[in-house]
Amino acid sequence: MMYVVYLLVTALVYWFMVLLRREHITNIDTARSLLYDNLTNAHSWLSFKRDADDYFDNYHELSMIAMDIDNFKQINDTYGHLVGNTVLVQFTKRLREILAQQTSGAKLYRTGGEEFTIILQAIAEDSSEAERISRHIQDSVSQLTFQFDQGAPFSCTVSMG
């Protein structure tokens, strides 16, 4: 009888541990989805707000680059939202490559549909460096070419400040 009770208690404890593990994994996924954009894997608006508030509250100097993909609605209307999502993913990937090559400590945020912001904390005192990175981003993005089944290849441009 004790053996049966032991097996029953062991099974119940195991089942309870499995439930706790699943809940823990769900909580981690939920927390991550609050701080990162699920499509582009860039930091989210909430993450941007938290970081910007922290920099401003602690009197840190920083440079920011705010950008918007030009005529993005036309891309969605012409090619569909799946193509638009692919453009956003490839655009973000290219931005990450540029930031990795050009600077350290930069953080990329998706702050809206096709709006992105970069915080450049390492080059806060040198606005000419932020301008140089902005021009490099604009040049590099304009060279991105997108080819999809529905039509001719196209590229996009980005406005920033």
DSSP file (Angstrom, degrees, kcal/mol; ACC not computed):
  #  RESIDUE AA STRUCTURE BP1 BP2  ACC     N-H-->O    O-->H-N    N-H-->O    O-->H-N    TCO  KAPPA ALPHA  PHI   PSI    X-CA   Y-CA   Z-CA
    1    1 A M     >        0   0    0      0, 0.0     4,-2.3     0, 0.0     5,-0.2   0.000 360.0 360.0 360.0 -41.9    0.0    0.0    0.0
    2    2 A M  H  >  +     0   0    0      1,-0.2     4,-2.7     2,-0.2     5,-0.2   0.859 360.0  55.8 -63.7 -34.3    2.8    2.4    0.8
    3    3 A Y  H  > S+     0   0    0      2,-0.2     4,-2.3     1,-0.2    -1,-0.2   0.903 108.0  47.7 -64.0 -41.1    4.4    1.7   -2.5
    4    4 A V  H  > S+     0   0    0      2,-0.2     4,-2.4     1,-0.2    -2,-0.2   0.911 112.7  48.3 -66.3 -43.4    1.2    2.7   -4.3
    5    5 A V  H  X S+     0   0    0     -4,-2.3     4,-2.8     2,-0.2     5,-0.2   0.916 110.9  51.9 -62.8 -42.9    0.9    5.9   -2.2
    6    6 A Y  H  X S+     0   0    0     -4,-2.7     4,-2.5     1,-0.2    -2,-0.2   0.922 111.4  46.3 -58.9 -46.5    4.6    6.7   -3.0
    7    7 A L  H  X S+     0   0    0     -4,-2.3     4,-2.3     2,-0.2    -1,-0.2   0.892 113.2  49.7 -64.7 -39.9    4.0    6.3   -6.7
    8    8 A L  H  X S+     0   0    0     -4,-2.4     4,-2.3     2,-0.2    -2,-0.2   0.924 112.9  45.6 -65.3 -45.2    0.8    8.4   -6.6
    9    9 A V  H  X S+     0   0    0     -4,-2.8     4,-2.6     2,-0.2     5,-0.2   0.907 112.9  51.2 -65.1 -42.2    2.5   11.2   -4.7
   10   10 A T  H  X S+     0   0    0     -4,-2.5     4,-2.4    -5,-0.2    -2,-0.2   0.910 110.8  48.4 -61.2 -43.0    5.5   11.1   -7.0
   11   11 A A  H  X S+     0   0    0     -4,-2.3     4,-2.5     2,-0.2    -2,-0.2   0.908 112.3  48.7 -65.1 -41.7    3.3   11.3  -10.0
   12   12 A L  H  X S+     0   0    0     -4,-2.3     4,-2.4     2,-0.2    -2,-0.2   0.913 112.3  47.8 -64.4 -43.2    1.4   14.2   -8.6
   13   13 A V  H  X S+     0   0    0     -4,-2.6     4,-2.4     2,-0.2    -2,-0.2   0.913 112.3  49.8 -63.7 -42.8    4.6   16.1   -7.7
   14   14 A Y  H  X S+     0   0    0     -4,-2.4     4,-2.1    -5,-0.2    -2,-0.2   0.931 111.3  48.6 -61.1 -46.1    6.0   15.5  -11.2
   15   15 A W  H  X S+     0   0    0     -4,-2.5     4,-2.1     1,-0.2    -2,-0.2   0.900 111.3  50.5 -60.7 -42.6    2.7   16.7  -12.8
   16   16 A F  H  X S+     0   0    0     -4,-2.4     4,-2.3     1,-0.2    -1,-0.2   0.896 109.5  50.5 -63.3 -41.5    2.8   19.8  -10.5
   17   17 A M  H  X S+     0   0    0     -4,-2.4     4,-2.3     2,-0.2    -1,-0.2   0.873 108.5  52.5 -65.1 -37.8    6.4   20.5  -11.5
   18   18 A V  H  X S+     0   0    0     -4,-2.1     4,-2.3     2,-0.2    -1,-0.2   0.919 109.8  49.0 -63.6 -43.2    5.6   20.2  -15.2
   19   19 A L  H  X S+     0   0    0     -4,-2.1     4,-2.3     1,-0.2    -2,-0.2   0.914 111.0  49.7 -62.7 -43.2    2.8   22.8  -14.7
   20   20 A L  H  X S+     0   0    0     -4,-2.3     4,-2.3     1,-0.2    -1,-0.2   0.902 110.4  50.5 -62.1 -41.1    5.1   25.2  -12.9
   21   21 A R  H  X S+     0   0    0     -4,-2.3     4,-2.5     2,-0.2    -2,-0.2   0.917 110.1  49.5 -63.8 -44.2    7.7   24.9  -15.7
   22   22 A R  H  X S+     0   0    0     -4,-2.3     4,-2.4     1,-0.2    -2,-0.2   0.916 111.5  48.8 -61.7 -43.1    5.1   25.6  -18.4
   23   23 A E  H  X S+     0   0    0     -4,-2.3     4,-2.4     2,-0.2    -1,-0.2   0.898 110.5  51.6 -63.8 -40.0    3.8   28.6  -16.5
   24   24 A H  H  X S+     0   0    0     -4,-2.3     4,-2.1     2,-0.2    -2,-0.2   0.922 110.6  47.7 -61.9 -45.3    7.4   29.9  -16.0
   25   25 A I  H  X S+     0   0    0     -4,-2.5     4,-2.4     1,-0.2    -2,-0.2   0.899 111.4  51.1 -64.0 -40.8    8.1   29.5  -19.8
   26   26 A T  H  X S+     0   0    0     -4,-2.4     4,-2.4     1,-0.2    -2,-0.2   0.908 109.4  50.5 -62.6 -42.3    4.9   31.3  -20.6
   27   27 A N  H  X S+     0   0    0     -4,-2.4     4,-2.4     2,-0.2    -2,-0.2   0.885 110.2  49.7 -63.9 -39.2    5.8   34.2  -18.3
   28   28 A I  H  X S+     0   0    0     -4,-2.1     4,-2.4     2,-0.2    -2,-0.2   0.924 111.7  48.3 -65.0 -44.4    9.2   34.5  -19.9
   29   29 A D  H  X S+     0   0    0     -4,-2.4     4,-2.2     2,-0.2    -2,-0.2   0.892 112.1  49.7 -62.6 -40.1    7.7   34.6  -23.4
   30   30 A T  H  X S+     0   0    0     -4,-2.4     4,-1.0     2,-0.2    -2,-0.2   0.924 111.4  48.0 -65.5 -44.8    5.2   37.2  -22.3
   31   31 A A  H  X S+     0   0    0     -4,-2.4     4,-1.1     1,-0.2     3,-0.4   0.900 112.1  50.0 -62.8 -40.4    7.8   39.4  -20.7
   32   32 A R  H  X S+     0   0    0     -4,-2.4     4,-1.8     1,-0.2     3,-0.5   0.889 106.2  54.9 -66.0 -39.0   10.0   39.1  -23.8
   33   33 A S  H  < S+     0   0    0     -4,-2.2    -1,-0.2     1,-0.2     5,-0.2   0.723 104.7  55.6 -69.9 -19.1    7.1   40.0  -26.1
   34   34 A L  H  < S+     0   0    0     -4,-1.0    13,-0.3    -3,-0.4    12,-0.3   0.814 116.0  35.7 -77.1 -30.7    6.6   43.2  -24.1
   35   35 A L  H  < S+     0   0    0     -4,-1.1     9,-2.2    -3,-0.5     2,-0.4   0.607 118.9  47.7 -99.7 -14.2   10.2   44.3  -24.6
   36   36 A Y  B  < S-A   43   0A   0     -4,-1.8     2,-0.4     7,-0.3     7,-0.3  -0.973  82.2-115.8-130.6 143.0   10.8   43.1  -28.2
   37   37 A D     >  -     0   0    0      5,-3.5     4,-1.9    -2,-0.4     5,-0.1  -0.628  22.9-144.1 -73.4 128.0    8.8   43.4  -31.4
   38   38 A N  T  4 S+     0   0    0     -2,-0.4    -1,-0.1    -5,-0.2    -5,-0.0   0.811  93.5  45.1 -67.4 -30.6    7.8   39.9  -32.4
   39   39 A L  T  4 S+     0   0    0      1,-0.1    -1,-0.2     3,-0.1    -2,-0.0   0.958 128.9  19.5 -78.8 -52.5    8.1   40.5  -36.2
   40   40 A T  T  4 S-     0   0    0      2,-0.1    -2,-0.2    52,-0.0    -1,-0.1   0.617  90.0-132.2 -97.1 -14.5   11.4   42.3  -36.4
   41   41 A N     <  +     0   0    0     -4,-1.9     2,-0.1     1,-0.3    -3,-0.1   0.632  62.1 135.8  66.3  15.2   13.0   41.3  -33.1
   42   42 A A  S    S-     0   0    0      1,-0.1    -5,-3.5    -5,-0.1    -1,-0.3  -0.455  70.0 -81.7 -79.1 163.6   13.9   45.0  -32.5
   43   43 A H  B     -Ab  36 109A   0     65,-2.2    67,-3.2    -7,-0.3    -7,-0.3  -0.363  55.0-119.1 -62.9 150.1   13.2   46.5  -29.1
   44   44 A S     >  -     0   0    0     -9,-2.2     4,-2.3    65,-0.2    67,-0.1  -0.248  22.4 -99.5 -88.3 175.3    9.6   47.5  -28.7
   45   45 A W  H  > S+     0   0    0     65,-0.3     4,-2.9     2,-0.2     5,-0.2   0.894 124.4  54.2 -59.4 -41.9    8.0   50.9  -28.0
   46   46 A L  H  > S+     0   0    0    -12,-0.3     4,-2.2     1,-0.2    -1,-0.2   0.903 108.8  47.9 -61.4 -41.5    7.7   50.0  -24.3
   47   47 A S  H  > S+     0   0    0    -13,-0.3     4,-2.6     2,-0.2    -1,-0.2   0.902 111.5  51.0 -64.3 -41.6   11.4   49.2  -24.2
   48   48 A F  H  X S+     0   0    0     -4,-2.3     4,-3.2     2,-0.2     5,-0.3   0.939 110.4  48.5 -60.6 -47.9   12.2   52.5  -25.9
   49   49 A K  H  X S+     0   0    0     -4,-2.9     4,-2.5     1,-0.2     5,-0.2   0.915 112.7  48.1 -60.6 -44.0   10.1   54.5  -23.5
   50   50 A R  H  X S+     0   0    0     -4,-2.2     4,-2.0    -5,-0.2    -1,-0.2   0.933 115.7  43.6 -62.7 -46.5   11.7   52.8  -20.5
   51   51 A D  H  X S+     0   0    0     -4,-2.6     4,-2.5     2,-0.2    -2,-0.2   0.912 114.6  48.8 -67.7 -42.7   15.2   53.4  -21.8
   52   52 A A  H  X S+     0   0    0     -4,-3.2     4,-2.8     2,-0.2     5,-0.2   0.924 111.4  50.1 -64.2 -43.9   14.6   57.0  -22.9
   53   53 A D  H  X S+     0   0    0     -4,-2.5     4,-2.9    -5,-0.3     5,-0.2   0.913 110.5  50.9 -58.7 -42.3   13.0   57.8  -19.5
   54   54 A D  H  X S+     0   0    0     -4,-2.0     4,-1.8    -5,-0.2     6,-0.2   0.929 111.7  46.6 -62.1 -46.0   16.0   56.3  -17.8
   55   55 A Y  H  <>S+     0   0    0     -4,-2.5     5,-2.6     1,-0.2    -2,-0.2   0.931 116.9  43.3 -62.6 -45.7   18.5   58.4  -19.9
   56   56 A F  H ><5S+     0   0    0     -4,-2.8     3,-1.2     1,-0.2    -2,-0.2   0.895 113.1  51.3 -69.5 -39.4   16.6   61.6  -19.4
   57   57 A D  H 3<5S+     0   0    0     -4,-2.9    -1,-0.2     1,-0.2    -2,-0.2   0.837 114.4  43.8 -65.3 -32.7   16.0   61.0  -15.7
   58   58 A N  T 3<5S-     0   0    0     -4,-1.8    -1,-0.2    -5,-0.2    -2,-0.2   0.227 112.6-117.9-100.0  14.5   19.6   60.3  -15.1
   59   59 A Y  T < 5 +     0   0    0     -3,-1.2     2,-0.3     1,-0.2    -3,-0.2   0.789  54.5 162.7  57.4  32.9   20.8   63.3  -17.2
   60   60 A H      < -     0   0    0     -5,-2.6     2,-0.3    -6,-0.2    -1,-0.2  -0.622  36.0-129.8 -78.0 140.3   22.7   61.1  -19.7
   61   61 A E        +     0   0    0     -2,-0.3     2,-0.3    60,-0.1    63,-0.3  -0.704  38.8 161.7 -85.5 144.5   23.5   62.7  -23.0
   62   62 A L        -     0   0    0     -2,-0.3     2,-0.4    62,-0.2    59,-0.2  -0.989  34.4-129.9-156.6 160.5   22.5   60.7  -26.0
   63   63 A S  E     -C  120   0A   0     57,-1.5    57,-3.5    -2,-0.3     2,-0.4  -0.913  23.5-164.1-111.6 144.3   21.9   60.9  -29.7
   64   64 A M  E     -C  119   0A   0     -2,-0.4     2,-0.5    55,-0.2    55,-0.2  -0.967  11.0-159.7-127.9 145.6   18.8   59.6  -31.3
   65   65 A I  E     -C  118   0A   0     53,-2.4    53,-2.6    -2,-0.4     2,-0.5  -0.983  10.7-167.1-122.1 117.9   17.9   58.8  -34.9
   66   66 A A  E     +C  117   0A   0     -2,-0.5    95,-2.2    51,-0.2     2,-0.3  -0.889  15.8 176.5-103.6 134.2   14.2   58.6  -35.7
   67   67 A M  E     -CD 116 160A   0     49,-3.2    49,-2.4    -2,-0.5     2,-0.3  -0.949  20.7-165.5-141.7 159.6   13.3   57.1  -39.0
   68   68 A D  E     -CD 115 159A   0     91,-2.3    91,-2.6    -2,-0.3     2,-0.4  -0.995  30.2-117.5-144.0 132.3   10.3   56.1  -41.2
   69   69 A I  E >   - D   0 158A   0     45,-1.7     3,-1.0    -2,-0.3    89,-0.2  -0.611  41.4-118.1 -72.4 124.5   10.2   54.0  -44.3
   70   70 A D  T 3  S-     0   0    0     87,-2.4    87,-0.3    -2,-0.4    -1,-0.1  -0.378  85.0  -4.5 -67.9 138.0    8.9   56.2  -47.1
   71   71 A N  T 3> S+     0   0    0      1,-0.1     4,-1.2    -2,-0.1     3,-0.4   0.804  78.2 153.9  52.9  37.8    5.7   55.2  -48.8
   72   72 A F  H <>  +     0   0    0     -3,-1.0     4,-2.2     1,-0.2     5,-0.2   0.852  67.1  60.9 -65.9 -33.7    5.3   52.0  -46.8
   73   73 A K  H  > S+     0   0    0      1,-0.2     4,-2.9     2,-0.2    -1,-0.2   0.882 101.1  54.8 -59.5 -37.5    1.5   52.1  -47.2
   74   74 A Q  H  > S+     0   0    0     -3,-0.4     4,-2.5     2,-0.2     5,-0.3   0.872 105.7  52.0 -64.3 -37.0    2.0   51.9  -50.9
   75   75 A I  H  X>S+     0   0    0     -4,-1.2     4,-2.8     2,-0.2     5,-0.6   0.945 112.9  44.7 -63.1 -47.3    4.2   48.7  -50.5
   76   76 A N  H  X5S+     0   0    0     -4,-2.2     4,-1.5     1,-0.2    -2,-0.2   0.909 116.0  46.8 -62.8 -42.2    1.4   47.1  -48.4
   77   77 A D  H  <5S+     0   0    0     -4,-2.9    -1,-0.2    -5,-0.2    -2,-0.2   0.868 119.8  38.9 -68.9 -36.3   -1.3   48.2  -50.8
   78   78 A T  H  <5S+     0   0    0     -4,-2.5    -2,-0.2    -5,-0.2    -3,-0.2   0.923 133.8  17.4 -80.2 -46.8    0.6   47.0  -53.9
   79   79 A Y  H  <5S-     0   0    0     -4,-2.8     4,-0.3    -5,-0.3    -3,-0.2   0.597 108.5-109.2-107.4 -15.1    2.2   43.8  -52.7
   80   80 A G     X< -     0   0    0     -4,-1.5     4,-2.1    -5,-0.6    -1,-0.2  -0.176  34.2 -76.0 102.0 162.4    0.2   42.9  -49.6
   81   81 A H  H  > S+     0   0    0      1,-0.2     4,-2.7     2,-0.2     5,-0.2   0.789 124.6  60.4 -70.3 -28.9    1.0   42.9  -45.9
   82   82 A L  H  > S+     0   0    0      2,-0.2     4,-1.9     1,-0.2    -1,-0.2   0.915 108.8  44.4 -65.0 -40.6    3.1   39.7  -46.0
   83   83 A V  H  > S+     0   0    0     -4,-0.3     4,-2.5     2,-0.2    -2,-0.2   0.912 111.7  53.9 -66.9 -42.0    5.5   41.4  -48.4
   84   84 A G  H  X S+     0   0    0     -4,-2.1     4,-2.2     1,-0.2    -2,-0.2   0.906 108.1  49.8 -57.3 -42.3    5.4   44.5  -46.2
   85   85 A N  H  X S+     0   0    0     -4,-2.7     4,-2.3     2,-0.2    -1,-0.2   0.897 109.3  51.3 -63.3 -40.0    6.3   42.3  -43.2
   86   86 A T  H  X S+     0   0    0     -4,-1.9     4,-2.6     2,-0.2     5,-0.2   0.896 108.5  51.9 -64.3 -39.6    9.2   40.8  -45.2
   87   87 A V  H  X S+     0   0    0     -4,-2.5     4,-2.8     1,-0.2    -2,-0.2   0.925 109.5  49.9 -61.0 -44.4   10.4   44.3  -46.1
   88   88 A L  H  X S+     0   0    0     -4,-2.2     4,-2.5     2,-0.2    -2,-0.2   0.906 111.8  48.0 -61.1 -42.0   10.3   45.3  -42.4
   89   89 A V  H  X S+     0   0    0     -4,-2.3     4,-2.3     2,-0.2    -2,-0.2   0.932 115.4  43.4 -65.5 -46.1   12.3   42.2  -41.4
   90   90 A Q  H  X S+     0   0    0     -4,-2.6     4,-2.3     2,-0.2    -2,-0.2   0.883 113.2  52.7 -68.5 -37.3   14.9   42.7  -44.1
   91   91 A F  H  X S+     0   0    0     -4,-2.8     4,-2.4    -5,-0.2    -2,-0.2   0.936 111.3  46.5 -60.4 -47.8   15.1   46.4  -43.3
   92   92 A T  H  X S+     0   0    0     -4,-2.5     4,-2.5     1,-0.2    -2,-0.2   0.897 110.2  53.3 -63.4 -41.1   15.7   45.7  -39.6
   93   93 A K  H  X S+     0   0    0     -4,-2.3     4,-2.0     1,-0.2    -1,-0.2   0.923 110.1  47.8 -59.5 -44.0   18.3   43.1  -40.4
   94   94 A R  H  X S+     0   0    0     -4,-2.3     4,-2.4     1,-0.2    -2,-0.2   0.904 109.6  52.8 -65.8 -40.8   20.2   45.6  -42.6
   95   95 A L  H  X S+     0   0    0     -4,-2.4     4,-2.8     1,-0.2     5,-0.2   0.918 108.3  50.9 -59.5 -43.5   19.9   48.3  -39.8
   96   96 A R  H  X S+     0   0    0     -4,-2.5     4,-2.4     1,-0.2    -1,-0.2   0.912 109.4  50.6 -61.0 -42.5   21.4   45.8  -37.3
   97   97 A E  H  X S+     0   0    0     -4,-2.0     4,-1.7     2,-0.2    -1,-0.2   0.925 112.2  47.2 -61.1 -44.7   24.3   45.1  -39.7
   98   98 A I  H  X S+     0   0    0     -4,-2.4     4,-2.7     1,-0.2     5,-0.2   0.936 112.5  48.5 -62.8 -47.0   25.0   48.8  -40.2
   99   99 A L  H  X S+     0   0    0     -4,-2.8     4,-2.2     1,-0.2    -1,-0.2   0.874 109.4  52.9 -64.0 -36.7   24.9   49.5  -36.5
  100  100 A A  H  < S+     0   0    0     -4,-2.4    -1,-0.2    -5,-0.2    -2,-0.2   0.867 116.0  40.5 -65.4 -35.4   27.2   46.6  -35.7
  101  101 A Q  H  < S+     0   0    0     -4,-1.7    -2,-0.2    -5,-0.2    -1,-0.2   0.844 122.4  38.7 -79.1 -34.9   29.8   47.9  -38.2
  102  102 A Q  H  < S-     0   0    0     -4,-2.7     2,-0.3    -5,-0.2    -3,-0.2   0.759 120.9  -1.3 -93.8 -27.7   29.4   51.6  -37.4
  103  103 A T     <  -     0   0    0     -4,-2.2     2,-0.4    -5,-0.2    -1,-0.2  -0.962  55.6-127.4-156.5 166.3   29.1   51.9  -33.6
  104  104 A S  S    S+     0   0    0     -2,-0.3    18,-0.4     1,-0.1     3,-0.1  -0.936  87.1  28.9-120.8 150.9   28.8   50.0  -30.4
  105  105 A G  S    S+     0   0    0     -2,-0.4    16,-0.7     1,-0.3     2,-0.3   0.549  79.7 141.3  82.2   7.3   26.1   50.4  -27.8
  106  106 A A  E     - E   0 120A   0     -7,-0.2     2,-0.4    14,-0.2    -1,-0.3  -0.607  36.2-155.0 -82.1 143.5   23.4   51.5  -30.2
  107  107 A K  E     - E   0 119A   0     12,-2.0    12,-2.2    -2,-0.3     2,-0.5  -0.978   2.7-148.6-122.4 132.9   19.9   50.1  -29.6
  108  108 A L  E     - E   0 118A   0     -2,-0.4   -65,-2.2    10,-0.2     2,-0.4  -0.848  16.7-174.3-102.2 130.9   17.3   49.7  -32.3
  109  109 A Y  E     -bE  43 117A   0      8,-2.9     8,-2.4    -2,-0.5     2,-0.8  -0.963  25.2-142.4-125.1 139.9   13.6   50.2  -31.5
  110  110 A R  E     + E   0 116A   0    -67,-3.2   -65,-0.3    -2,-0.4     6,-0.3  -0.900  27.7 172.5 -95.8 106.7   10.5   49.6  -33.6
  111  111 A T        -     0   0    0      4,-1.2     2,-0.3    -2,-0.8     5,-0.2   0.426  60.7  -6.4-100.0  -0.4    8.4   52.5  -32.3
  112  112 A G  S    S-     0   0    0      3,-1.4   -67,-0.0     1,-0.1   -44,-0.0  -0.907  98.0 -58.3-167.7-166.9    5.5   52.2  -34.8
  113  113 A G  S    S-     0   0    0     -2,-0.3    -1,-0.1     1,-0.2   -45,-0.0   0.968 130.8  -6.9 -54.8 -62.8    4.4   50.4  -37.8
  114  114 A E  S    S+     0   0    0    -45,-0.1   -45,-1.7    -3,-0.1     2,-0.4   0.074 113.5 110.1-121.4  21.2    7.3   51.4  -40.1
  115  115 A E  E     +C   68   0A   0    -47,-0.2    -3,-1.4   -49,-0.0    -4,-1.2  -0.824  42.6 179.5-100.3 136.4    8.8   53.8  -37.7
  116  116 A F  E     -CE  67 110A   0    -49,-2.4   -49,-3.2    -2,-0.4     2,-0.4  -0.949  11.2-161.4-133.1 152.2   12.1   53.0  -36.0
  117  117 A T  E     -CE  66 109A   0     -8,-2.4    -8,-2.9    -2,-0.3     2,-0.5  -0.994   3.4-158.1-134.7 142.2   14.3   54.8  -33.5
  118  118 A I  E     -CE  65 108A   0    -53,-2.6   -53,-2.4    -2,-0.4     2,-0.6  -0.982   5.8-153.8-119.5 129.6   18.0   54.3  -32.7
  119  119 A I  E     -CE  64 107A   0    -12,-2.2   -12,-2.0    -2,-0.5     2,-0.8  -0.921   7.3-167.9-101.1 123.2   19.5   55.4  -29.4
  120  120 A L  E     +CE  63 106A   0    -57,-3.5   -57,-1.5    -2,-0.6     3,-0.5  -0.793  18.3 162.8-110.6  85.6   23.3   56.1  -29.8
  121  121 A Q    >   +     0   0    0     -2,-0.8     3,-0.9   -16,-0.7    -1,-0.2   0.786  68.8  61.3 -77.1 -26.1   24.5   56.4  -26.3
  122  122 A A  T 3  S+     0   0    0    -18,-0.4    -1,-0.2     1,-0.2     3,-0.2   0.699 109.8  40.0 -76.3 -17.8   28.2   55.9  -27.1
  123  123 A I  T >  S+     0   0    0     -3,-0.5     3,-0.9     1,-0.1     7,-0.3  -0.123  72.6 131.4-121.5  37.5   28.4   59.0  -29.4
  124  124 A A  T <  S+     0   0    0     -3,-0.9   -62,-0.2   -63,-0.3    -1,-0.1   0.854  73.2  47.6 -60.9 -38.6   26.3   61.4  -27.4
  125  125 A E  T 3  S+     0   0    0      1,-0.2     2,-0.7    -3,-0.2    -1,-0.3   0.638 103.3  66.8 -80.3 -13.2   28.8   64.3  -27.6
  126  126 A D    X>  +     0   0    0     -3,-0.9     4,-1.2     1,-0.2     3,-0.7  -0.791  51.2 171.9-116.3  89.7   29.4   64.0  -31.3
  127  127 A S  H 3> S+     0   0    0     -2,-0.7     4,-2.2     1,-0.2    -1,-0.2   0.787  79.1  63.9 -68.8 -25.4   26.4   64.9  -33.4
  128  128 A S  H 3> S+     0   0    0      1,-0.2     4,-2.2     2,-0.2    -1,-0.2   0.847 100.0  53.3 -66.1 -31.1   28.4   64.8  -36.6
  129  129 A E  H <> S+     0   0    0     -3,-0.7     4,-2.3     2,-0.2    -1,-0.2   0.903 108.2  49.2 -68.0 -41.0   29.0   61.1  -35.9
  130  130 A A  H  X S+     0   0    0     -4,-1.2     4,-2.3    -7,-0.3    -2,-0.2   0.893 111.4  50.1 -64.0 -39.1   25.2   60.5  -35.6
  131  131 A E  H  X S+     0   0    0     -4,-2.2     4,-2.5     2,-0.2    -2,-0.2   0.898 109.2  51.4 -65.4 -39.9   24.7   62.4  -38.8
  132  132 A R  H  X S+     0   0    0     -4,-2.2     4,-2.3     1,-0.2    -2,-0.2   0.921 110.9  47.6 -62.8 -43.9   27.4   60.3  -40.6
  133  133 A I  H  X S+     0   0    0     -4,-2.3     4,-2.5     2,-0.2    -1,-0.2   0.899 110.6  53.2 -63.9 -40.2   25.6   57.1  -39.4
  134  134 A S  H  X S+     0   0    0     -4,-2.3     4,-2.6     2,-0.2    -2,-0.2   0.930 109.8  46.8 -60.4 -46.5   22.3   58.5  -40.6
  135  135 A R  H  X S+     0   0    0     -4,-2.5     4,-2.7     1,-0.2     5,-0.2   0.904 111.5  51.7 -63.2 -39.9   23.6   59.2  -44.0
  136  136 A H  H  X S+     0   0    0     -4,-2.3     4,-2.6     2,-0.2    -1,-0.2   0.912 110.1  49.3 -63.0 -41.5   25.2   55.7  -44.2
  137  137 A I  H  X S+     0   0    0     -4,-2.5     4,-2.9     2,-0.2     5,-0.3   0.938 111.2  49.3 -61.7 -47.2   21.8   54.1  -43.2
  138  138 A Q  H  X S+     0   0    0     -4,-2.6     4,-2.0     1,-0.2    -2,-0.2   0.927 114.1  45.2 -59.5 -45.9   20.0   56.1  -45.9
  139  139 A D  H  X S+     0   0    0     -4,-2.7     4,-0.7     1,-0.2    -1,-0.2   0.922 115.6  46.7 -63.0 -44.2   22.5   55.1  -48.6
  140  140 A S  H >< S+     0   0    0     -4,-2.6     3,-0.6    -5,-0.2     4,-0.5   0.896 112.0  49.4 -67.8 -41.3   22.6   51.5  -47.5
  141  141 A V  H >< S+     0   0    0     -4,-2.9     3,-1.4     1,-0.2    15,-0.6   0.888 105.3  57.6 -66.7 -38.3   18.8   51.2  -47.3
  142  142 A S  H 3< S+     0   0    0     -4,-2.0    -1,-0.2    -5,-0.3    -2,-0.2   0.725 103.2  55.9 -66.1 -18.6   18.3   52.7  -50.7
  143  143 A Q  T << S+     0   0    0     -4,-0.7    -1,-0.3    -3,-0.6     2,-0.2   0.576  81.9 107.0 -88.3 -10.7   20.5   50.0  -52.1
  144  144 A L    <   -     0   0    0     -3,-1.4    12,-0.5    -4,-0.5     2,-0.4  -0.509  56.2-161.0 -66.4 132.0   18.3   47.2  -50.7
  145  145 A T        -     0   0    0     -2,-0.2     2,-0.5    10,-0.1    10,-0.2  -0.965   4.8-158.5-119.6 134.9   16.3   45.5  -53.5
  146  146 A F  B     -F  154   0B   0      8,-3.5     8,-2.5    -2,-0.4     2,-0.5  -0.940   7.4-173.1-114.0 131.0   13.2   43.5  -52.9
  147  147 A Q        +     0   0    0     -2,-0.5     2,-0.3     6,-0.2     5,-0.1  -0.987   9.9 169.7-126.5 123.2   12.0   40.9  -55.4
  148  148 A F    >   -     0   0    0     -2,-0.5     3,-1.4     3,-0.4    -2,-0.0  -0.893  45.6-105.6-131.1 162.5    8.7   39.1  -55.0
  149  149 A D  T 3  S+     0   0    0     -2,-0.3    -1,-0.0     1,-0.3     3,-0.0   0.787 109.1  64.3 -56.9 -33.1    6.6   36.9  -57.3
  150  150 A Q  T 3  S-     0   0    0    -71,-0.1     2,-0.3     2,-0.1    -1,-0.3   0.661 112.0 -32.9 -74.3 -16.0    4.0   39.5  -58.1
  151  151 A G  S <  S-     0   0    0     -3,-1.4    -3,-0.4     1,-0.0     3,-0.1  -0.913  82.8 -25.9-172.9-163.0    6.1   42.0  -59.9
  152  152 A A  S    S-     0   0    0     -2,-0.3    -4,-0.2     1,-0.1    -2,-0.1  -0.257  70.1 -88.8 -70.8 156.6    9.3   43.8  -60.7
  153  153 A P        -     0   0    0      0, 0.0     2,-0.3     0, 0.0    -6,-0.2  -0.316  49.5-173.9 -63.2 150.5   12.0   44.4  -58.0
  154  154 A F  B     -F  146   0B   0     -8,-2.5    -8,-3.5    -3,-0.1     2,-0.3  -0.943  12.9-152.6-141.6 164.0   11.6   47.5  -56.0
  155  155 A S        -     0   0    0     -2,-0.3     2,-0.3   -10,-0.2   -10,-0.1  -0.785  11.0-140.7-127.9 174.2   13.6   49.4  -53.3
  156  156 A C        -     0   0    0    -15,-0.6     2,-0.3   -12,-0.5   -12,-0.2  -0.920   4.5-148.1-134.6 162.1   12.6   51.7  -50.5
  157  157 A T        -     0   0    0    -87,-0.3   -87,-2.4    -2,-0.3     2,-0.4  -0.807  11.2-139.8-123.8 168.1   14.0   54.8  -48.9
  158  158 A V  E     -D   69   0A   0     -2,-0.3     2,-0.4   -89,-0.2   -89,-0.2  -0.992   1.3-149.9-134.5 137.7   13.9   56.1  -45.4
  159  159 A S  E     +D   68   0A   0    -91,-2.6   -91,-2.3    -2,-0.4     2,-0.3  -0.850  29.8 167.1-101.2 141.9   13.4   59.6  -44.0
  160  160 A M  E      D   67   0A   0     -2,-0.4   -93,-0.2   -93,-0.2   -95,-0.0  -0.973 360.0 360.0-151.9 164.5   15.1   60.4  -40.7
  161  161 A G              0   0    0    -95,-2.2   -94,-0.1    -2,-0.3   -97,-0.1   0.286 360.0 360.0-156.2 360.0   16.1   63.1  -38.3
